[in-house]
Amino acid sequence: MKLISSLVLLVPVLLYSWAMLFKNLILDLYEKWSNLNTLEKLILVFAISEFIFASRPWLEYKIQLTGIEERILVSAKTNLVFTLLSLGVIICLYIKRIQRRGFFFVIFLIAIYLFLILTYALPKNFLTDFTKKEDYSRTIYFYLFALSSIGIGIFGTREVFSSNSITK
């Protein structure tokens, strides 16, 4: 009984602690956001979009059971690879103390572009186990990921290698 009453007293303290942590995190992110210039904000939007779209389902297929057609979204075999590569891009963009961060940034981008081209050109090997193209289709998240990656490549490369970058 004592354990239950202690836990009941602990719940409000934990809720308050999590609320304060979340509030401080939001305020810190807002402060950092307001200190970025327009180009850096655009790059951050592309980087976060790339990370989010990498973890979303890239394939859909339709099945029909009992006369009702259902649309099923599934993650690709390579989603985890793209998610980790996207995280590497974000780290290279916004952690100042990485030595040779431009080199790693380019390596991550090349890997993303290479895998993206391979998943598009050879879906059977990299994207899905479906044998026929008619059995599945790519979702909008695949194409949004590709666009975000292109945006990172265009704007992020300039930012990483610029000498007056405040994120350097």
N, C-alpha and C positions, 0 to 999 in steps of 0.2 A: 504493500500500500504506500509505503514511504517513497518507493521508486517511482510510482505513478504520479504522486503529488510533486516530486522533484522534476519529473519530465514535463508536467503541466506548467510549472513555473519557468522551465527552460525555454519552452516554445516561444513566448513573447520576446524573450531576450534574443533568441536566434533570428526571429523575424525582423526585429529592429536592427540587428547587426547586418543582416543581408540587405535591408532597405538602405542603410547608411552606405554600405559598400557600393551598391548599385548607383545611388545618388552621386557619390564621389567619382565613380567611373564615368558617369554621364557628364558631369561638370568638367572633368579632366579632358574628355574627348572633345567637348564643345570648345574648351579653351585652346586645345591644339588645333582644332579645325579653323577657328577664327584667326590663328596666326599663320595659316597657310595662304600662299598666293593662289590666284585662279588656276594656274597650270597645275600646281600641286594638288588642289582640290579635285580637278578633273582626273588626274592620275590616280588619286586615292579612290575615286568612284569607280574607275575602270578596274583597279586592282581588287577591290571588294566584290565587284560584280563578277569578275573572273573567278574568284574563290567560291562565291555562292553558286554560280552556274556550273562549276566543275563538280559540285556535290549533288546536283539535281539529277533526276532521271533523264537519260538521253535517248531512250528508246521507248516506243509504244507499239503495242500490237493489240489486235482485237480478237476476242474469242466469243463464240456464241454457244451458250449453254441454255437449254430449255427455251429456245426461241428468243432470248434476250441477249443482245450484243453488248459486251462489256469492253471498255478500253482500259488496258493495263499499262502503266508506266513502269519501266524497270531501269535500273542503273546499268551502265555498261561495265564490261570487264575492267576497263582502264580508268574508271572514275577516280579511284583512290590515287592513282599515279598523277592524274591531272590536278587533283586537290592538293597533293603534296608539292607539286611543282609550282602551283599558284601561291601557296604559302611561302615557298622559297623566294618568289618574285616580290611578295609583300615585304618580307624580311630584308631583302637587298635594297628595296626602295626606302625603307623607313628606319633602319637601324644604322646609326651613323658610324659606329666603331668597327664595322666589318672591313678588314683589309681586303683589297682587291674586289670590292663589292661590284664594281662595274663588270669585271670578268665573270663573276658568278651570276650576275643578272643576265648577261648575254647567254651564258650556258643554259640557264633555266628557260629563257625565251626560245633558244634554238631547240631544246628538248620538247617544249610545248608545241612549237610549230611542226617539228618533225613527227611527233606522235599524232598531232591533229591531222596532218596530211595522210599519215598511214591509216588512221581510223576511218578517214573518209574514203580513201582509195581501196583499202583492204578491210572492209568491215568484218568479214568472217574471221580474220586472224586477230583483230584488235578490239572489236566492238561487241560482237554478238556471236552466238553459236547457231543462229538461224541459218539455214542453208539457202533459202530463197529470199531475194530482196523484197518480194511481195508480202512476205510474212511479217514484216516489221517496217516501221518508219522512224526517222529521227525526229525528236521533239524540238521545239523552239529553243530549249535550253542549250542544245548542241551549237546552234548557230549564234546564240547570244554569247556563249563562251568564246567562240571564234572571234566575234566582233570585239569583245572585251580584250582578248589577247592581242588583236591588231592594234587597238587603242593604246594598250600598254607599250607595245613595241614602238609605236610612233612617238608618243609623248614621254614615256618613261625612259627610253634610251637617252633622249636629249637631257632629261633632268638628271639622270645618274651621272652622266659624263660632263655636265656643265660645272664650271669652276665656281660659280656664284650661287650654287644650290644651297638652300638653308637646310636641306635634309642630308647634306654630306657630312 
